[in-house]
Amino acid sequence: MNRSRALAAGTRGFIVAVGGDGKAARKAAPILRRFAELCGGSRAHIAILSAGSDEEDFGDRYERAFRDLGVNRVSAFNFENRTDCERARDDSLGGVDGVFLIGSDPARLAETLSATPVAQQIGRLNAKGTHVAGVSAGAAFLPRQMIVAGKSGTTPRADIVELAPGLCLIDKLVIDQHFRHQDRLGRMLMALTYNPDAIGIGLDEDTAAFIGPDQKLQVVGTGGITVVDTSRLQHSAIHPDRRHAPVSMIGLHLDILVEGNAYDMSAHLASIGH
Amino acid sequence: MNRSRALAAGTRGFIVAVGGDGKAARKAAPILRRFAELCGGSRAHIAILSAGSDEEDFGDRYERAFRDLGVNRVSAFNFENRTDCERARDDSLGGVDGVFLIGSDPARLAETLSATPVAQQIGRLNAKGTHVAGVSAGAAFLPRQMIVAGKSGTTPRADIVELAPGLCLIDKLVIDQHFRHQDRLGRMLMALTYNPDAIGIGLDEDTAAFIGPDQKLQVVGTGGITVVDTSRLQHSAIHPDRRHAPVSMIGLHLDILVEGNAYDMSAHLASIGH
């Protein structure tokens, strides 16, 4: 999974969705190491980008972690509000090998970053080969569509999820995080009802999906990734009035993937890996 | 779904798993009505059976509800402990059309009832056409194998579930309840890893699975039933030492069923119903 191979397989950089931070930076180290290697290891220049976050030390922690991994250059970009993002220069991220987007709230990320020159720049860079990772809310924000908020529960209901546009680096994908602990299957199923061409991935903490330009996803980390595939769905029926009524969904496919497992997003096919 | 049709399709009575009680008896009324009709309506004799339960008014509530539905005869059997069950006469449930098993804790049900003359009697009666319903822990207790306890979470882990033998009225089935609210997918997946020939059904509150002698399941109630089918599982791997490690499972099938939907347990096939 080195950079030259990635570029050979397609033009865009990797998209890396990192499941919320389990507080112990030690556990996330293998994920950060893999991202750093992807970006060129000791020769890499990684931009840590936060937008609308009030947790500044969150960014410091990742900055330190990447430096400890021997990354040559780590730059921190802290966009406090939308005006900051609007005023940023078109080439402010120029020359970086990787963008590492952190965030604690998907809604704050959207209102600060969406459709600004910074967001457009990330899109252009990723399309040309720069790798982009998002952690926690930053992960949810990467695709075309994101889950902003929702209620807990296994059963899908129309009122269980709130959706909004994301950064749009990748379509046909919905990402949810803190999946193991927060009972989020229902809201994922509901999000997929509205995005029937998408695959849903639920990330446990300290677990990441590395999605190559060939649309192949690899799992790194200590937890699991729940892959929900609705491509063979035979039936779903949202009640027109009763938003809280359960929604019938027949024909869902589910895989629980752990480190080393892979998923081909084009073929909708999971594999054990090597 | 009247009694004569049920008997024509096979010999055993219906097995009815009722998802935990949402406190509002009003919501459960359609389920109780369907069970009463199955048992013969106004001509029916229904036994409400509790074992090892400290919630006596729980039984009273169902007794009253069945009487309100016009059921001719409702008898309450409250087995406080194992000795009560051991001493019960072999024909103590003789002549009933339906047994309605209530319980608040699966472990208490098992230690009070398992392998006693009462349990054996229920098995014999059901095999000959008497309908048996279980609510909440009583539902989990109906099949060959039951989930006694477990931890919450979406991702399966070896240490997430505790299993024990159930009443064994039906095999190839694992029932879990309070499914919508208590994040129990992980423990269900783990239970199915150990019972690979079984279908898993997760019951929301106020929702019931009516399983006919033809192995066809019908959904009644206001919530959903999550059906997990591992019959096409391609891979699972439990770590021999790390009991808390996530377990990879590739090839799971999932259906979310609501009232009117059906599931053919022999064919592993969900349908919308009429």
Interface residues (C-beta under 8 A of the other chain):
Chain A: S152 G153 T154 T155 P156 F179 R180 H181 Q182 D183 R184 L185 G186 L189 G202 D204 T222 G223 G224 T226 V228 H235 A237 A245 P246 V247 S248 M249 I250 G251 L252 H253 L254 D255 I256 L257 V258 N261 A270 S271 I272
Chain B: S152 G153 T154 T155 P156 F179 R180 H181 Q182 D183 R184 L185 G186 L189 G202 D204 T222 G223 G224 T226 V228 Q234 H235 A245 P246 V247 S248 M249 I250 G251 L252 H253 L254 D255 I256 L257 V258 N261 A270 S271 I272
